[in-house]
Amino acid sequence: MKGLLRAGMAAWLGIVPATAMAQQAEPLGQQIPGVEALRQDQPEATLPNSTIAADDGSVPIMAPILTLDQDSLYLQSEWGRRTQRVLEVEGDKIAAENERLTEQLSTEESDLTQRRVELPPAEFRRLAENFDIRATEIRRARAQVVQDLNSWAEEDRVAFFRAALPAMGQAMQDRGAVAVLDRRTVFVSLDAIDVTEDLIEVLDEQLGDGEGTVPLPDLDRSGQATEPLGQQGE
């Protein structure tokens, strides 16, 4: 009978579901995207690359090819720093709510276990199955919240680079360039053709922190579907 109650927590904590007791559920970390992923920087470059200092970097040189570090351009700009602050705050909220719901479901499971002796078998089974359904709904809702925040962060990054295109085009004209390459794709180059820092200064002045360009989605969904199932049937 205990297995019926554990079914309710399966979708949330990765315990064996009641409908498939012989199958091992995935760990929670594989079911719900980890909040930690929201704070990770882009993966390191797999290609070896480096820059060589020019003899005199005080005067911008004319070059057909320019380079920039896309991650630094975004993350070190006012726009990117604002986004990282939002992710930090919202990520903490999501983690706190996930922990609260996990504790709540655990409490409900314990309460239902204690009521087992006073409930008819059919009623106990009904409550246990409903608990399983509700826990699954909560897991899905919480996973959607994380996905929404990740999607917002990606849209915000895309919006930044779209807004940065005119400044990049102007930098190309000023330097007589025909292309700007991501520095990670270049094996070796002169640091004088890297325009990352110059562009950050220009974009901070032109774009600011970009707040409101991509509205933050509603992330206040708790996943609560009904009253605690341990109180139903009274």
C-alpha positions as CSV (number, residue, x, y, z in Angstrom):
1,M,0.0,0.0,0.0
2,K,2.9,2.3,0.7
3,G,3.8,2.0,-3.0
4,L,0.5,3.7,-3.9
5,L,1.5,6.8,-1.9
6,R,5.0,6.8,-3.3
7,A,3.4,7.0,-6.7
8,G,2.3,10.5,-6.0
9,M,5.8,11.6,-5.3
10,A,7.2,9.7,-8.3
11,A,6.8,12.5,-10.8
12,W,8.3,15.0,-8.4
13,L,11.1,13.1,-6.6
14,G,11.9,10.4,-9.2
15,I,10.4,7.5,-7.2
16,V,8.8,4.5,-8.9
17,P,5.3,5.3,-10.3
18,A,2.3,3.3,-9.1
19,T,1.3,2.5,-12.7
20,A,4.7,0.9,-13.4
21,M,6.2,-0.4,-10.2
22,A,8.8,-2.4,-12.0
23,Q,10.2,0.6,-13.8
24,Q,12.8,2.9,-12.3
25,A,11.8,6.6,-12.7
26,E,14.4,9.1,-13.8
27,P,16.1,11.2,-11.0
28,L,14.5,14.6,-10.4
29,G,17.4,16.4,-12.0
30,Q,16.7,14.6,-15.2
31,Q,12.9,15.3,-15.0
32,I,13.1,19.1,-14.3
33,P,15.7,21.3,-15.8
34,G,18.1,22.4,-13.1
35,V,18.0,26.0,-12.0
36,E,21.7,26.0,-12.0
37,A,21.6,25.8,-15.8
38,L,20.1,29.3,-15.9
39,R,23.4,30.7,-14.5
40,Q,25.9,28.8,-16.6
41,D,28.0,30.7,-19.1
42,Q,28.4,29.4,-22.6
43,P,30.7,26.4,-23.0
44,E,34.3,27.0,-23.5
45,A,35.7,27.1,-27.1
46,T,36.9,23.7,-28.3
47,L,39.3,25.3,-30.8
48,P,42.6,26.6,-29.7
49,N,42.8,30.3,-30.3
50,S,44.8,33.3,-29.2
51,T,45.6,36.9,-30.0
52,I,48.9,38.5,-30.7
53,A,49.5,42.0,-29.4
54,A,50.0,44.6,-32.1
55,D,53.0,46.9,-31.9
56,D,50.8,49.9,-31.2
57,G,47.2,49.4,-30.1
58,S,46.5,53.0,-29.5
59,V,45.3,53.6,-33.0
60,P,42.6,51.3,-34.5
61,I,44.0,49.6,-37.6
62,M,42.2,49.2,-40.9
63,A,41.6,45.5,-41.6
64,P,39.2,43.5,-43.9
65,I,38.4,41.1,-41.0
66,L,37.4,42.0,-37.5
67,T,36.9,39.7,-34.5
68,L,34.8,39.9,-31.4
69,D,34.0,37.6,-28.4
70,Q,30.2,37.1,-28.6
71,D,29.8,36.0,-25.0
72,S,31.9,38.9,-23.6
73,L,30.1,41.3,-25.8
74,Y,26.7,40.2,-24.3
75,L,27.6,39.3,-20.7
76,Q,29.8,42.4,-20.1
77,S,27.4,44.9,-21.6
78,E,24.8,46.7,-19.5
79,W,22.1,44.7,-21.3
80,G,23.7,41.3,-20.5
81,R,24.4,42.2,-16.9
82,R,20.8,43.2,-16.4
83,T,19.7,39.9,-17.9
84,Q,22.0,37.9,-15.6
85,R,20.6,39.7,-12.5
86,V,17.0,38.8,-13.6
87,L,18.0,35.2,-14.1
88,E,19.6,35.1,-10.6
89,V,16.6,36.5,-8.9
90,E,14.0,34.4,-10.8
91,G,16.1,31.3,-10.5
92,D,16.2,31.7,-6.8
93,K,12.4,32.1,-6.7
94,I,12.0,29.0,-8.8
95,A,14.3,27.0,-6.6
96,A,12.5,28.1,-3.4
97,E,9.1,27.3,-4.8
98,N,10.3,23.8,-6.0
99,E,11.6,23.1,-2.5
100,R,8.4,24.3,-0.9
101,L,6.3,22.1,-3.2
102,T,8.5,19.1,-2.6
103,E,8.1,19.5,1.2
104,Q,4.3,20.0,0.8
105,L,3.9,16.8,-1.2
106,S,6.0,14.9,1.2
107,T,3.8,16.1,4.1
108,E,0.7,15.2,2.2
109,E,2.1,11.7,1.5
110,S,2.8,11.2,5.2
111,D,-0.7,12.4,6.1
112,L,-2.4,10.1,3.6
113,T,-0.3,7.2,4.9
114,Q,-1.5,7.9,8.4
115,R,-5.2,7.9,7.2
116,R,-4.8,4.6,5.5
117,V,-6.1,2.6,8.5
118,E,-9.3,4.7,8.8
119,L,-10.2,4.7,5.1
120,P,-11.9,2.0,3.1
121,P,-9.5,0.4,0.6
122,A,-11.4,1.9,-2.4
123,E,-11.3,5.4,-1.0
124,F,-7.6,5.1,-0.1
125,R,-6.8,3.9,-3.6
126,R,-8.8,6.8,-5.1
127,L,-6.9,9.4,-3.0
128,A,-3.5,7.7,-3.8
129,E,-4.2,7.8,-7.5
130,N,-5.4,11.4,-7.4
131,F,-2.2,12.3,-5.5
132,D,-0.2,10.7,-8.2
133,I,-2.0,12.7,-10.9
134,R,-1.6,16.0,-8.9
135,A,2.1,15.4,-8.3
136,T,2.6,14.8,-12.0
137,E,0.8,18.0,-12.9
138,I,2.9,20.0,-10.4
139,R,6.1,18.5,-12.0
140,R,5.0,19.5,-15.4
141,A,4.0,23.0,-14.3
142,R,7.4,23.6,-12.6
143,A,9.3,22.3,-15.6
144,Q,7.3,24.7,-17.8
145,V,8.3,27.6,-15.6
146,V,12.0,26.8,-16.0
147,Q,11.5,26.3,-19.8
148,D,9.8,29.7,-20.0
149,L,12.6,31.4,-18.2
150,N,15.2,29.7,-20.4
151,S,13.3,30.7,-23.5
152,W,13.1,34.3,-22.3
153,A,16.8,34.4,-21.8
154,E,17.5,33.1,-25.3
155,E,15.1,35.6,-26.8
156,D,16.7,38.4,-24.9
157,R,20.1,37.4,-26.1
158,V,18.9,37.3,-29.7
159,A,17.2,40.7,-29.3
160,F,20.5,42.1,-28.1
161,F,22.5,40.9,-31.1
162,R,19.8,42.1,-33.4
163,A,19.9,45.5,-31.8
164,A,23.7,45.5,-32.0
165,L,23.9,45.0,-35.7
166,P,23.9,48.7,-36.7
167,A,26.8,49.4,-34.4
168,M,28.7,46.4,-35.8
169,G,28.0,47.6,-39.3
170,Q,29.4,51.1,-38.4
171,A,32.5,49.5,-36.9
172,M,33.1,47.6,-40.1
173,Q,32.8,50.8,-42.1
174,D,35.1,52.7,-39.8
175,R,37.7,49.9,-40.1
176,G,37.2,49.1,-43.8
177,A,36.2,45.6,-42.9
178,V,33.9,43.2,-44.9
179,A,33.3,40.7,-42.1
180,V,33.2,40.3,-38.3
181,L,34.1,36.8,-37.0
182,D,33.6,35.2,-33.6
183,R,37.0,35.2,-32.0
184,R,36.6,31.5,-31.0
185,T,36.5,30.4,-34.6
186,V,39.8,32.1,-35.3
187,F,43.0,30.2,-34.6
188,V,45.2,33.3,-34.1
189,S,44.8,37.0,-34.8
190,L,46.1,40.4,-33.9
191,D,44.4,41.8,-30.8
192,A,44.1,45.1,-32.7
193,I,41.3,43.7,-34.9
194,D,39.2,42.7,-31.9
195,V,36.3,45.2,-31.5
196,T,34.7,43.7,-28.4
197,E,35.5,46.4,-25.9
198,D,34.9,49.2,-28.3
199,L,31.5,47.7,-29.2
200,I,30.5,47.3,-25.5
201,E,31.1,51.0,-24.9
202,V,29.1,52.0,-27.9
203,L,26.2,49.6,-27.2
204,D,26.0,50.6,-23.6
205,E,25.5,54.2,-24.8
206,Q,23.1,53.4,-27.6
207,L,21.1,50.5,-26.1
208,G,21.4,50.8,-22.3
209,D,20.3,47.7,-20.4
210,G,17.5,46.8,-22.8
211,E,15.0,46.4,-20.1
212,G,11.5,45.7,-21.5
213,T,12.7,44.8,-25.0
214,V,11.7,41.2,-24.3
215,P,9.0,41.1,-21.6
216,L,9.5,38.6,-18.8
217,P,6.9,35.9,-18.9
218,D,4.6,35.2,-16.0
219,L,6.7,32.9,-13.8
220,D,4.4,32.9,-10.7
221,R,2.6,29.6,-11.5
222,S,3.0,27.3,-8.5
223,G,1.6,24.2,-10.1
224,Q,-1.1,23.9,-7.5
225,A,-4.1,22.3,-9.0
226,T,-6.4,21.5,-6.1
227,E,-6.5,21.5,-2.3
228,P,-4.1,19.1,-0.6
229,L,-5.3,15.6,-1.4
230,G,-4.7,14.5,2.1
231,Q,-7.6,16.6,3.1
232,Q,-10.0,15.3,0.5
233,G,-12.6,12.8,1.2
234,E,-13.3,14.1,4.7
